[in-house]
């Protein structure tokens, strides 16, 4: 498979080495001459130039590429590169690096992006997965099938404890894939009753967004929380699915969908 990687920093070079080791053909480049560390990925085809310019993408053989990875440290550049790759060169699969999570909303099909990769978002998911109990945590999104993988650790107050899987009223469209118990991965068919501390892995289709709240209600129930005053809030109480802060954060995110008019710069 032919792959073009725009951005030859540490991220771009690491991706290139992995892909070459797996037998793929890689063209790698950057507009910064100091990033052209050719010896570090000697088997790649190197291009010096600004990949946000169509002529540089043409020199890189983008019209023959099956995948383009926009891996620069600049979100503006990654969006422009993605759009050009998709609209002018017809690249089937465009993957774009998101440096600032505040810009993540822009990385979608309207900008030619098939798969956005946000390292901060992935790190957040991993941290939540490691420490959260009773909160439905997103782990991974499968862009081809449009399904997402979620994890939840059952708390000691879960209403499904001591129930068999057949006795649980699972939301429609939700698939229980596996149960982790005491570091042991188990198939659902191996589980007789659910226990506190069990980590459940679910697949939820994109079209069933409401299933997340329904699943939290089934596994954890609902709790009332007091929303603190501050930042213009007047203070209010509400019902949140699950435990911890995830429900409150989701509500805040949903209320702030006033999309920024310009791209946030990456934090230094």
C-alpha positions in Angstrom: 0.0 0.0 0.0 1.3 3.5 -0.9 1.1 6.0 1.9 1.9 9.7 2.0 2.8 11.3 5.4 2.8 15.1 5.6 4.9 16.1 8.6 8.3 14.6 9.4 8.5 15.4 13.0 8.8 12.7 15.6 5.2 11.6 15.1 5.5 11.4 11.3 8.8 9.5 11.4 7.5 7.0 13.9 4.5 6.3 11.8 6.7 5.9 8.7 9.0 3.5 10.4 6.2 1.3 11.6 4.5 1.2 8.1 7.7 0.5 6.3 8.4 -2.4 8.7 5.0 -3.8 7.7 5.9 -3.7 4.0 4.2 -0.5 2.9 5.6 2.1 0.6 5.9 5.5 2.3 6.5 9.0 1.1 7.4 11.3 4.0 8.1 15.0 3.9 8.1 18.4 5.7 8.4 22.1 4.8 11.1 22.5 7.5 14.6 21.5 6.2 15.6 20.7 9.8 12.9 18.0 9.9 14.4 16.2 7.0 16.2 13.6 8.9 16.5 11.2 6.0 18.8 8.8 7.7 16.2 8.2 10.5 13.8 6.6 8.0 16.2 5.8 5.1 13.7 3.6 3.3 11.1 6.3 2.8 10.8 8.5 -0.2 11.5 12.0 1.2 10.0 15.3 -0.1 11.0 18.8 1.1 8.1 21.2 0.7 4.9 22.6 2.1 2.3 19.8 1.8 -0.5 22.4 2.0 0.4 23.3 -1.6 -1.0 21.2 -4.4 2.2 21.1 -6.3 4.0 19.5 -3.3 1.3 16.9 -2.9 1.6 16.2 -6.6 5.4 15.7 -6.3 4.7 13.3 -3.4 2.6 11.1 -5.6 -0.6 11.8 -3.7 -2.7 10.8 -6.7 -1.4 7.3 -6.4 -1.7 7.1 -2.6 -4.2 4.9 -0.9 -3.8 6.7 2.4 -2.6 10.2 3.4 -1.6 11.0 6.9 -1.6 14.7 7.8 0.7 14.6 10.8 2.1 18.1 11.2 2.0 20.0 14.5 -0.2 22.7 12.9 -4.0 22.0 12.9 -4.5 24.6 10.1 -2.0 22.8 7.9 -3.5 19.4 8.6 -7.0 20.6 7.6 -5.8 22.1 4.4 -3.7 19.1 3.5 -6.6 16.8 4.2 -9.0 18.8 2.1 -6.6 18.9 -0.9 -5.9 15.2 -0.6 -9.5 14.3 -0.7 -10.9 16.8 -3.2 -8.1 17.3 -5.6 -6.3 14.0 -5.4 -9.1 11.6 -4.5 -7.2 9.8 -1.7 -9.5 7.0 -0.4 -8.4 7.3 3.2 -7.3 10.5 4.9 -6.1 10.5 8.5 -5.4 13.7 10.3 -3.6 14.5 13.5 -5.5 16.8 15.9 -3.0 18.8 18.1 -5.5 20.9 20.0 -8.7 19.2 21.3 -10.6 22.5 20.9 -10.2 22.1 17.1 -11.4 18.5 17.0 -14.9 19.5 15.8 -13.5 20.7 12.5 -11.8 17.4 11.6 -14.6 15.7 9.8 -15.7 14.8 6.2 -16.4 18.4 5.3 -12.6 19.0 5.5 -11.8 15.7 3.8 -10.9 13.9 7.1 -11.9 10.3 7.3 -10.2 9.5 10.6 -9.2 12.2 13.1 -6.6 11.2 15.6 -6.5 13.3 18.8 -3.6 12.2 21.1 -4.9 14.3 24.0 -8.4 12.7 23.6 -6.9 9.2 23.5 -4.8 10.0 26.6 -7.9 11.2 28.4 -9.7 8.0 27.6 -6.9 5.9 28.8 -6.7 7.8 32.1 -10.4 7.6 32.6 -10.4 3.9 31.9 -7.7 3.4 34.5 -9.3 5.3 37.3 -13.1 5.5 36.7 -15.6 3.3 38.4 -19.3 3.5 37.3 -18.6 5.8 34.3 -19.0 4.7 30.7 -15.7 5.6 29.1 -15.1 5.8 25.3 -12.0 3.9 24.4 -11.9 3.7 20.6 -14.0 4.6 17.5 -14.1 2.3 14.5 -14.6 4.7 11.6 -15.2 2.0 8.9 -18.1 0.4 10.8 -19.1 3.5 12.7 -19.1 1.9 16.1 -17.4 2.9 19.3 -15.9 0.7 22.0 -16.8 1.7 25.6 -15.7 0.4 29.0 -17.4 0.6 32.4 -16.3 -0.9 35.8 -19.3 -1.9 37.8 -19.5 -0.2 41.2 -20.5 -1.8 44.4 -24.0 -0.1 44.2 -24.7 -1.3 40.6 -28.3 -2.6 40.3 -27.2 -5.5 38.0 -24.9 -7.1 40.6 -25.7 -10.8 41.1 -27.9 -10.8 38.0 -27.2 -13.1 35.1 -26.7 -11.4 31.7 -30.0 -12.8 30.5 -31.7 -11.0 33.4 -30.3 -7.6 32.4 -32.5 -5.4 30.2 -29.8 -4.3 27.7 -30.6 -1.3 25.5 -31.3 -2.1 21.8 -28.2 -2.0 19.6 -25.7 -2.4 22.4 -23.3 -5.4 22.2 -21.5 -6.7 25.2 -18.2 -8.0 23.8 -16.2 -9.2 26.9 -16.0 -9.0 30.7 -12.7 -8.5 32.4 -12.6 -10.0 35.9 -9.5 -10.0 38.1 -7.4 -9.3 34.9 -8.9 -12.3 33.2 -10.7 -11.7 29.9 -14.0 -13.7 29.7 -16.6 -14.2 27.0 -20.1 -13.1 28.0 -21.1 -16.8 27.8 -18.6 -17.6 30.6 -20.3 -15.2 33.0 -22.9 -16.6 35.4 -23.6 -13.4 37.4 -22.1 -9.9 37.3 -19.9 -8.8 40.2 -18.6 -5.5 41.6 -15.3 -4.6 39.9 -16.2 -6.4 36.6 -15.0 -4.3 33.6 -17.5 -4.6 30.8 -16.6 -3.8 27.2 -19.4 -2.7 24.8 -19.8 -1.8 21.2 -22.3 1.0 20.5 -23.3 2.1 16.9 -22.9 5.8 16.1 -26.6 6.0 15.3 -27.5 5.0 18.9 -26.1 7.8 20.8 -29.0 7.7 23.3 -27.9 4.1 24.1 -25.0 5.5 26.2 -27.4 7.1 28.7 -29.7 4.1 28.6 -26.7 1.8 29.3 -25.5 3.9 32.2 -29.0 3.9 33.7 -29.1 0.0 33.5 -25.6 -0.5 34.9 -25.3 2.3 37.4 -28.7 4.0 37.8 -29.0 7.7 38.1 -27.9 10.1 40.8 -28.8 13.7 41.5 -25.9 16.2 41.5 -25.7 19.8 42.4 -24.1 21.9 39.6 -21.8 24.5 41.3 -22.1 28.2 40.7 -19.4 30.0 38.8 -18.4 30.9 35.2 -21.8 32.4 34.7 -23.8 29.5 36.1 -26.6 30.2 38.5 -26.5 26.9 40.2 -28.9 24.0 39.5 -29.5 20.4 40.3 -30.0 17.7 37.8 -29.9 14.0 37.2 -26.8 12.5 35.7 -26.3 8.9 34.4 -23.4 7.1 36.0 -21.0 8.2 38.7 -18.1 10.6 38.7 -17.8 13.7 36.6 -18.3 12.3 33.1 -22.1 13.1 33.0 -21.5 16.7 34.1 -18.7 17.2 31.5 -20.8 15.8 28.7 -23.6 18.2 29.6 -21.2 21.2 29.6 -19.8 20.1 26.3 -23.2 19.8 24.7 -24.1 23.3 25.9 -21.1 24.9 24.4 -21.5 23.8 20.8 -21.0 27.4 19.7 -18.3 26.4 17.4 -15.2 28.6 17.4 -14.7 30.9 14.4 -11.0 30.2 14.2 -8.6 27.4 15.0 -7.1 27.4 18.4 -3.3 27.3 18.4 -1.6 24.3 19.8 -0.5 24.8 23.4 3.2 25.0 23.7 
